[in-house]
């Protein structure tokens, strides 16, 4: 059996989707090694991978022109003998080409919106997205054999837009084996709060700075916040200027992105991870923090009620005040109390979000789309 995946970019700067897609394909191969999977994407400066470990997997980094038009991608899609297409992301041409050619060839296809149909996301570049929906995006989505959401909250968002397709709710996965089983030694002087993600306005970083400023000086004197990631330089500079104007330069530092073992090291050193986001379809960094024995604060803009139900963090309303209160509660806890939360988080990820589990579910989805037999429980049909 052969499958064909499409995503606009797998550059390391693009955030979670690049990791999720490449890790998913690797995990599928580890689960069922005889499957052939091809991933086509536009060429980029720093691809997260250039090949898969299984020789039945292939990554095509294809040239492109204005607006992401790629003749090479069209040729690859036309010639492939894949039985199923799977596109990741919206609004850009690569996944549109995939959907259009799939319909032309009579090949079933799946689209994973990657949070791009969430309410907050739809308010950004609103005119462009309305135009894209009218020209091609609605047709591409409505024609999919199945839509893939990564959380119940995303399923609800898709349904509210009127789409009647089957929706598979399969979370993103984490390669738990990449995160050491041994409990980490947390940094203590000072203790560290970590934000590690794309530095973007939707991540709520201004709220984090503002909330920290409002906390009593004595309560935060043994803590430091590290903001780690990449993003628009002008926006990063505005954050630095806010940190200076709020007189927080000794307590909040913005650092360049790190990857691989260095990234895992940062997760494991931190006593607390914070993602005060306005909107996430999943938030892979939350899972990675939990896999590192680090409790998490995030907002209800991210689908992580598990933080409360599994006692491994804080799932809060949007805004400065809820974030301030959660931070005050977290930093008032002893290191032992935070470690208990961290242990709970590690168990949650190991039991519910392993790449092995996700890969098996995705293979069940592919089988159902192709055969319409044995519908998995995670597929919602209206």
C-alpha positions, 0 to 999 in steps of 0.5 A, spaced: 500 500 500 502 506 498 500 513 501 502 520 499 502 526 503 503 534 502 505 540 506 507 546 504 513 546 508 517 542 513 522 548 515 524 548 522 522 555 523 514 553 521 513 550 528 509 544 530 506 541 523 513 540 520 515 535 526 508 532 527 508 530 519 515 527 519 514 524 526 507 521 524 510 518 517 516 515 521 512 512 526 507 509 521 513 505 518 515 503 524 508 500 525 508 497 518 514 497 515 512 495 508 508 501 506 510 506 501 509 513 503 511 519 499 512 526 502 512 532 498 513 539 500 516 546 497 524 546 498 526 550 504 532 553 508 532 548 514 528 542 512 526 538 519 528 532 515 531 530 508 529 523 508 526 517 512 530 512 516 525 507 512 527 506 505 520 505 503 519 513 505 521 519 501 521 526 501 521 531 495 523 538 496 520 541 490 522 548 487 516 553 487 514 560 484 510 566 486 504 564 491 507 557 492 506 555 485 510 548 484 510 545 477 514 540 480 509 538 485 503 538 480 508 533 476 509 528 482 502 528 484 499 527 477 504 521 476 504 518 483 500 511 483 498 512 491 491 509 493 490 515 498 492 522 499 493 526 505 494 534 506 496 538 512 494 545 512 490 550 509 490 556 505 496 555 500 497 552 494 500 545 495 494 542 499 489 545 494 493 542 488 493 535 492 485 536 493 484 538 485 488 532 482 485 527 487 478 529 485 481 528 478 484 522 479 478 519 483 483 518 489 480 519 496 484 524 500 484 526 507 485 534 509 488 535 516 487 543 517 492 543 523 488 548 527 487 553 521 479 553 522 479 555 529 475 561 530 482 565 532 485 563 526 480 565 521 480 572 524 487 573 522 488 575 514 480 575 514 479 577 507 485 573 504 481 567 507 474 569 505 477 569 498 481 563 498 474 559 501 470 562 496 475 560 490 478 553 492 478 552 500 471 550 501 470 545 495 477 542 497 475 541 504 468 539 502 470 534 497 475 530 502 473 523 504 475 525 511 477 531 515 482 529 521 482 533 527 487 533 533 482 534 539 475 535 540 475 542 540 477 542 533 472 537 531 467 542 534 470 548 530 469 544 523 462 542 525 460 549 526 463 551 519 458 547 516 462 541 514 458 534 514 464 530 512 466 524 517 472 527 522 477 523 525 479 525 532 486 523 532 491 527 537 498 528 535 503 524 538 510 524 541 516 520 540 516 518 548 523 514 547 526 521 545 525 524 552 529 520 557 525 516 562 530 518 568 527 524 572 531 530 571 535 535 575 531 541 575 535 548 575 534 551 582 538 558 582 534 561 579 528 556 578 526 556 570 519 558 567 520 556 559 516 558 553 518 554 547 515 555 541 514 560 535 514 567 537 508 570 534 502 574 536 497 568 537 502 565 542 500 570 548 507 572 550 505 579 551 500 577 556 505 572 560 510 579 560 504 583 563 502 577 568 509 576 571 510 584 572 504 584 576 506 578 581 509 580 587 517 582 587 518 577 593 514 571 590 518 571 583 525 573 585 528 566 585 524 565 578 526 566 571 522 566 564 526 564 558 522 565 551 525 561 546 523 561 539 524 564 532 519 569 529 518 576 525 524 580 528 520 586 528 515 583 533 521 580 537 524 587 538 517 589 540 517 584 546 524 586 548 522 593 548 516 591 553 521 587 557 526 593 558 520 598 559 517 593 564 524 593 568 524 585 567 530 584 563 533 580 569 528 576 570 525 575 562 530 573 557 528 572 549 533 566 546 534 563 539 531 557 537 534 550 539 532 543 536 534 536 538 537 534 544 538 541 546 531 543 546 529 536 550 535 539 555 531 546 556 524 542 557 527 538 562 531 543 566 525 547 567 520 547 573 514 550 569 512 550 562 507 556 559 504 557 553 499 562 554 496 562 547 490 564 543 489 558 539 492 551 538 489 545 534 494 541 539 500 544 541 505 539 541 510 543 545 505 542 551 506 534 550 513 535 549 514 539 556 509 533 559 514 528 557 520 532 560 516 531 567 515 539 566 508 541 569 504 546 564 500 552 564 496 553 558 489 557 556 483 554 553 485 556 547 489 550 547 485 543 547 489 541 554 483 539 559 488 533 560 492 538 564 486 538 570 483 531 569 490 528 570 493 533 575 499 535 571 498 543 570 493 549 569 488 549 564 486 557 564 481 562 561 484 567 556 487 573 559 492 576 563 489 575 570 487 568 569 495 567 567 497 571 573 493 567 578 496 560 575 503 563 575 502 565 583 499 558 584 505 554 580 511 558 583 508 558 590 509 550 590 515 546 592 520 543 588 517 536 590 510 538 589 511 540 582 515 534 580 509 530 582 505 534 577 511 533 572 510 525 574 503 525 572 504 529 566 509 524 563 505 518 565 499 522 561 503 522 555 506 515 555 499 512 556 495 517 551 500 520 546 505 516 544 507 516 536 506 508 536 498 509 538 497 515 534 500 511 528 496 505 529 490 510 529 492 513 523 493 506 519 486 504 521 483 511 518 487 510 512 484 503 512 477 505 513 477 511 508 479 505 503 475 500 504 469 503 508 469 497 513 470 497 520 469 504 522 474 506 528 470 509 534 474 516 533 471 517 527 465 522 527 459 521 522 453 526 522 
